[in-house]
Amino acid sequence: MSCDLLQTGDYESLKGRLRTLGAQQVLSAQWVLRSTYTAVQLKDVLRQFIADQDRILVVEVGQEWASRRAFVNLATL
């Protein structure tokens, strides 16, 4: 999940919800998680935690990926 949080304010509720879903922050505005939710379902769950002007993108990633200096080791997810 990637997000552009355009409003100034407290997004701790969004971060808290992501953590309860088992998500881990890998870059400043990117989170990863394994979930049984579809991309649309996850977007709908997270939508309630962001402002109308904010943007989120939920993408299902397949088997192949690569990263450099991510905050967490994606291989452990």
N, C-alpha and C positions, 0 to 999 in steps of 0.2 A: 504494500500500500504506500502510495506516495501522496504528499499533500502540500498545497500552497495555503498557508494560514495567513490570510491577508489582514485580519483584524488584530489590533493590539488587545491583549487581554489574557485571560487565564485559560489555557487549554489543558489544564491538569485533568479534567474529567475525560477528555479524549484520550490522553496518555494512560490514564487509569483503566479505561475500558479496553484499550489495546492490550495492556498488561494482563487483564483478567482473561482475555482471549488467548493468552500465551504468546503474544507478539513480542518481538525484540527489535529495538531500534538499531538499524545498521548504518544509517547515515543521518544527517541532520533532519531530513524530511522524509525518510524512508523507513518503513517497518516491514518485517517479514514474520509470517506465521504459517503453521500448518493448520488447516481447518477443514471441516466438512461443509462449511458455508460455500455457496457459489460466490463469484465475484459480485454479482448484483445484490445478493443477500447481505454480504459483508458491507458493501457500500451503503445499503439502507440502514444497517445497524449503526454505522459510524456517522451517518449524516446528522443524526440528532445531537451530536457533540460539536458540530462546527457551525460557524455563522453562514448566512445565506451567500455572502461574497466569497467564501473560502472554496477551495477546489480539492477534490480527492480523486485518486486514480487507483483502482484495484485491478491487479493483473495476476492471472494464474501463471506461474513459472513452471516450465517443464523440467526435465531431468538435467539439462545443461545450463550452467550459469558460471560466471566468474566474477571475482571481486578483488579489489586491492585496498587494503587498510580499512576494511569495514570495522565498525565498532565491535561486532561479535563475529565469531567463527561460524559462517553459514553451514559448514559441513556438520556441525553438531545439532542442527535443527531437524 
